[in-house]
Amino acid sequence: MENDIRQYTKAAELLKALAHPVRLCILQGLMQKGDCNVSHMQHCLELPQSTISMHLQKLRVAGVVEGERQGLEVRYRIANDQVRSLLSCIFVSEI
């Protein structure tokens, strides 16, 4: 068993970023759609824009999603292949 605490710390931080029902829902939607803007997420999740933006910020800081500005909107997508694989395992029958 390796004792590289940095590796475990990085994995734990990634799991913490994913460990919220709204963030998992956002990520599942991004897996299905490919990319999406906050307005669409707000409509689907029926949550305030500020709440969704807060969750997206946590996912951005963790390197899970990235946003690309297109005119006045920002389109978000999953930026981490490890997260894609993990989500495929978690939502095996739904994605």
KOLTOR-111235 format. One record per residue (C-alpha): chain; residue number from 1; residue in one letter; x, y, z. Coordinates in Angstrom, 1 decimal. Example, Ala and Ser with C-alpha at 12.3 -4.5 7.8 and 13.67 -1.06 7.14 Angstrom:
BEGIN
<node><pavex>A</pavex><kevex>1</kevex><lovo>A</lovo><east>12.3</east><north>-4.5</north><up>7.8</up></node>
<node><pavex>A</pavex><kevex>2</kevex><lovo>S</lovo><east>13.7</east><north>-1.1</north><up>7.1</up></node>
//
This chain:
BEGIN
<node><pavex>A</pavex><kevex>1</kevex><lovo>M</lovo><east>0.0</east><north>0.0</north><up>0.0</up></node>
<node><pavex>A</pavex><kevex>2</kevex><lovo>E</lovo><east>1.4</east><north>3.3</north><up>-1.1</up></node>
<node><pavex>A</pavex><kevex>3</kevex><lovo>N</lovo><east>1.6</east><north>6.1</north><up>1.5</up></node>
<node><pavex>A</pavex><kevex>4</kevex><lovo>D</lovo><east>1.6</east><north>9.1</north><up>-0.9</up></node>
<node><pavex>A</pavex><kevex>5</kevex><lovo>I</lovo><east>-0.8</east><north>11.3</north><up>1.1</up></node>
<node><pavex>A</pavex><kevex>6</kevex><lovo>R</lovo><east>-0.9</east><north>13.9</north><up>-1.7</up></node>
<node><pavex>A</pavex><kevex>7</kevex><lovo>Q</lovo><east>-2.6</east><north>11.4</north><up>-4.0</up></node>
<node><pavex>A</pavex><kevex>8</kevex><lovo>Y</lovo><east>-5.2</east><north>10.6</north><up>-1.3</up></node>
<node><pavex>A</pavex><kevex>9</kevex><lovo>T</lovo><east>-5.7</east><north>14.2</north><up>-0.5</up></node>
<node><pavex>A</pavex><kevex>10</kevex><lovo>K</lovo><east>-6.3</east><north>15.1</north><up>-4.2</up></node>
<node><pavex>A</pavex><kevex>11</kevex><lovo>A</lovo><east>-8.8</east><north>12.2</north><up>-4.5</up></node>
<node><pavex>A</pavex><kevex>12</kevex><lovo>A</lovo><east>-10.6</east><north>13.2</north><up>-1.3</up></node>
<node><pavex>A</pavex><kevex>13</kevex><lovo>E</lovo><east>-10.9</east><north>16.9</north><up>-2.5</up></node>
<node><pavex>A</pavex><kevex>14</kevex><lovo>L</lovo><east>-12.4</east><north>15.7</north><up>-5.8</up></node>
<node><pavex>A</pavex><kevex>15</kevex><lovo>L</lovo><east>-14.9</east><north>13.5</north><up>-3.9</up></node>
<node><pavex>A</pavex><kevex>16</kevex><lovo>K</lovo><east>-15.8</east><north>16.4</north><up>-1.6</up></node>
<node><pavex>A</pavex><kevex>17</kevex><lovo>A</lovo><east>-16.6</east><north>18.6</north><up>-4.7</up></node>
<node><pavex>A</pavex><kevex>18</kevex><lovo>L</lovo><east>-18.9</east><north>15.9</north><up>-6.0</up></node>
<node><pavex>A</pavex><kevex>19</kevex><lovo>A</lovo><east>-20.5</east><north>15.1</north><up>-2.7</up></node>
<node><pavex>A</pavex><kevex>20</kevex><lovo>H</lovo><east>-23.7</east><north>17.2</north><up>-3.0</up></node>
<node><pavex>A</pavex><kevex>21</kevex><lovo>P</lovo><east>-27.0</east><north>16.2</north><up>-4.6</up></node>
<node><pavex>A</pavex><kevex>22</kevex><lovo>V</lovo><east>-27.3</east><north>19.4</north><up>-6.6</up></node>
<node><pavex>A</pavex><kevex>23</kevex><lovo>R</lovo><east>-23.7</east><north>19.1</north><up>-8.0</up></node>
<node><pavex>A</pavex><kevex>24</kevex><lovo>L</lovo><east>-24.3</east><north>15.5</north><up>-8.9</up></node>
<node><pavex>A</pavex><kevex>25</kevex><lovo>C</lovo><east>-27.5</east><north>16.5</north><up>-10.7</up></node>
<node><pavex>A</pavex><kevex>26</kevex><lovo>I</lovo><east>-25.6</east><north>19.3</north><up>-12.6</up></node>
<node><pavex>A</pavex><kevex>27</kevex><lovo>L</lovo><east>-22.9</east><north>16.9</north><up>-13.6</up></node>
<node><pavex>A</pavex><kevex>28</kevex><lovo>Q</lovo><east>-25.4</east><north>14.2</north><up>-14.7</up></node>
<node><pavex>A</pavex><kevex>29</kevex><lovo>G</lovo><east>-27.1</east><north>16.8</north><up>-16.9</up></node>
<node><pavex>A</pavex><kevex>30</kevex><lovo>L</lovo><east>-23.8</east><north>17.9</north><up>-18.4</up></node>
<node><pavex>A</pavex><kevex>31</kevex><lovo>M</lovo><east>-23.0</east><north>14.2</north><up>-19.1</up></node>
<node><pavex>A</pavex><kevex>32</kevex><lovo>Q</lovo><east>-26.2</east><north>13.9</north><up>-21.0</up></node>
<node><pavex>A</pavex><kevex>33</kevex><lovo>K</lovo><east>-26.2</east><north>17.2</north><up>-22.8</up></node>
<node><pavex>A</pavex><kevex>34</kevex><lovo>G</lovo><east>-22.5</east><north>17.8</north><up>-23.3</up></node>
<node><pavex>A</pavex><kevex>35</kevex><lovo>D</lovo><east>-22.6</east><north>21.5</north><up>-22.3</up></node>
<node><pavex>A</pavex><kevex>36</kevex><lovo>C</lovo><east>-25.2</east><north>23.8</north><up>-20.8</up></node>
<node><pavex>A</pavex><kevex>37</kevex><lovo>N</lovo><east>-25.7</east><north>27.3</north><up>-19.5</up></node>
<node><pavex>A</pavex><kevex>38</kevex><lovo>V</lovo><east>-26.9</east><north>28.4</north><up>-16.1</up></node>
<node><pavex>A</pavex><kevex>39</kevex><lovo>S</lovo><east>-30.4</east><north>29.5</north><up>-17.3</up></node>
<node><pavex>A</pavex><kevex>40</kevex><lovo>H</lovo><east>-31.1</east><north>26.0</north><up>-18.6</up></node>
<node><pavex>A</pavex><kevex>41</kevex><lovo>M</lovo><east>-29.8</east><north>24.4</north><up>-15.4</up></node>
<node><pavex>A</pavex><kevex>42</kevex><lovo>Q</lovo><east>-32.0</east><north>26.8</north><up>-13.4</up></node>
<node><pavex>A</pavex><kevex>43</kevex><lovo>H</lovo><east>-35.1</east><north>25.8</north><up>-15.4</up></node>
<node><pavex>A</pavex><kevex>44</kevex><lovo>C</lovo><east>-34.3</east><north>22.1</north><up>-15.0</up></node>
<node><pavex>A</pavex><kevex>45</kevex><lovo>L</lovo><east>-33.4</east><north>22.2</north><up>-11.3</up></node>
<node><pavex>A</pavex><kevex>46</kevex><lovo>E</lovo><east>-36.0</east><north>24.8</north><up>-10.3</up></node>
<node><pavex>A</pavex><kevex>47</kevex><lovo>L</lovo><east>-33.3</east><north>26.5</north><up>-8.1</up></node>
<node><pavex>A</pavex><kevex>48</kevex><lovo>P</lovo><east>-32.3</east><north>30.1</north><up>-7.9</up></node>
<node><pavex>A</pavex><kevex>49</kevex><lovo>Q</lovo><east>-29.5</east><north>31.2</north><up>-10.3</up></node>
<node><pavex>A</pavex><kevex>50</kevex><lovo>S</lovo><east>-27.3</east><north>32.2</north><up>-7.4</up></node>
<node><pavex>A</pavex><kevex>51</kevex><lovo>T</lovo><east>-27.5</east><north>28.6</north><up>-5.9</up></node>
<node><pavex>A</pavex><kevex>52</kevex><lovo>I</lovo><east>-26.5</east><north>27.0</north><up>-9.2</up></node>
<node><pavex>A</pavex><kevex>53</kevex><lovo>S</lovo><east>-23.7</east><north>29.5</north><up>-9.7</up></node>
<node><pavex>A</pavex><kevex>54</kevex><lovo>M</lovo><east>-22.4</east><north>28.8</north><up>-6.2</up></node>
<node><pavex>A</pavex><kevex>55</kevex><lovo>H</lovo><east>-22.3</east><north>25.0</north><up>-7.0</up></node>
<node><pavex>A</pavex><kevex>56</kevex><lovo>L</lovo><east>-20.7</east><north>25.6</north><up>-10.4</up></node>
<node><pavex>A</pavex><kevex>57</kevex><lovo>Q</lovo><east>-18.0</east><north>27.7</north><up>-8.7</up></node>
<node><pavex>A</pavex><kevex>58</kevex><lovo>K</lovo><east>-17.1</east><north>24.9</north><up>-6.3</up></node>
<node><pavex>A</pavex><kevex>59</kevex><lovo>L</lovo><east>-17.0</east><north>22.5</north><up>-9.3</up></node>
<node><pavex>A</pavex><kevex>60</kevex><lovo>R</lovo><east>-14.8</east><north>25.0</north><up>-11.3</up></node>
<node><pavex>A</pavex><kevex>61</kevex><lovo>V</lovo><east>-12.3</east><north>25.4</north><up>-8.4</up></node>
<node><pavex>A</pavex><kevex>62</kevex><lovo>A</lovo><east>-12.0</east><north>21.6</north><up>-8.1</up></node>
<node><pavex>A</pavex><kevex>63</kevex><lovo>G</lovo><east>-11.3</east><north>21.4</north><up>-11.8</up></node>
<node><pavex>A</pavex><kevex>64</kevex><lovo>V</lovo><east>-14.4</east><north>19.3</north><up>-12.5</up></node>
<node><pavex>A</pavex><kevex>65</kevex><lovo>V</lovo><east>-16.1</east><north>21.7</north><up>-14.9</up></node>
<node><pavex>A</pavex><kevex>66</kevex><lovo>E</lovo><east>-15.0</east><north>24.6</north><up>-17.2</up></node>
<node><pavex>A</pavex><kevex>67</kevex><lovo>G</lovo><east>-17.0</east><north>27.4</north><up>-18.7</up></node>
<node><pavex>A</pavex><kevex>68</kevex><lovo>E</lovo><east>-16.7</east><north>29.0</north><up>-22.1</up></node>
<node><pavex>A</pavex><kevex>69</kevex><lovo>R</lovo><east>-18.2</east><north>32.4</north><up>-22.8</up></node>
<node><pavex>A</pavex><kevex>70</kevex><lovo>Q</lovo><east>-20.4</east><north>32.5</north><up>-25.9</up></node>
<node><pavex>A</pavex><kevex>71</kevex><lovo>G</lovo><east>-21.7</east><north>36.0</north><up>-26.3</up></node>
<node><pavex>A</pavex><kevex>72</kevex><lovo>L</lovo><east>-23.6</east><north>36.9</north><up>-23.1</up></node>
<node><pavex>A</pavex><kevex>73</kevex><lovo>E</lovo><east>-23.8</east><north>33.4</north><up>-21.7</up></node>
<node><pavex>A</pavex><kevex>74</kevex><lovo>V</lovo><east>-21.3</east><north>30.9</north><up>-20.3</up></node>
<node><pavex>A</pavex><kevex>75</kevex><lovo>R</lovo><east>-21.6</east><north>27.3</north><up>-21.4</up></node>
<node><pavex>A</pavex><kevex>76</kevex><lovo>Y</lovo><east>-20.3</east><north>24.7</north><up>-18.9</up></node>
<node><pavex>A</pavex><kevex>77</kevex><lovo>R</lovo><east>-19.0</east><north>21.3</north><up>-19.6</up></node>
<node><pavex>A</pavex><kevex>78</kevex><lovo>I</lovo><east>-17.2</east><north>18.5</north><up>-17.6</up></node>
<node><pavex>A</pavex><kevex>79</kevex><lovo>A</lovo><east>-13.4</east><north>19.1</north><up>-17.8</up></node>
<node><pavex>A</pavex><kevex>80</kevex><lovo>N</lovo><east>-12.2</east><north>16.0</north><up>-16.0</up></node>
<node><pavex>A</pavex><kevex>81</kevex><lovo>D</lovo><east>-12.2</east><north>12.6</north><up>-17.7</up></node>
<node><pavex>A</pavex><kevex>82</kevex><lovo>Q</lovo><east>-11.8</east><north>11.0</north><up>-14.2</up></node>
<node><pavex>A</pavex><kevex>83</kevex><lovo>V</lovo><east>-15.1</east><north>12.5</north><up>-13.2</up></node>
<node><pavex>A</pavex><kevex>84</kevex><lovo>R</lovo><east>-16.7</east><north>11.3</north><up>-16.4</up></node>
<node><pavex>A</pavex><kevex>85</kevex><lovo>S</lovo><east>-15.6</east><north>7.7</north><up>-15.5</up></node>
<node><pavex>A</pavex><kevex>86</kevex><lovo>L</lovo><east>-16.8</east><north>8.1</north><up>-11.9</up></node>
<node><pavex>A</pavex><kevex>87</kevex><lovo>L</lovo><east>-20.2</east><north>9.4</north><up>-13.0</up></node>
<node><pavex>A</pavex><kevex>88</kevex><lovo>S</lovo><east>-20.6</east><north>6.6</north><up>-15.4</up></node>
<node><pavex>A</pavex><kevex>89</kevex><lovo>C</lovo><east>-20.1</east><north>4.2</north><up>-12.6</up></node>
<node><pavex>A</pavex><kevex>90</kevex><lovo>I</lovo><east>-22.5</east><north>6.0</north><up>-10.2</up></node>
<node><pavex>A</pavex><kevex>91</kevex><lovo>F</lovo><east>-25.3</east><north>6.5</north><up>-12.8</up></node>
<node><pavex>A</pavex><kevex>92</kevex><lovo>V</lovo><east>-24.6</east><north>3.3</north><up>-14.8</up></node>
<node><pavex>A</pavex><kevex>93</kevex><lovo>S</lovo><east>-28.3</east><north>2.8</north><up>-15.8</up></node>
<node><pavex>A</pavex><kevex>94</kevex><lovo>E</lovo><east>-29.2</east><north>6.5</north><up>-16.2</up></node>
<node><pavex>A</pavex><kevex>95</kevex><lovo>I</lovo><east>-26.5</east><north>7.9</north><up>-18.6</up></node>
//
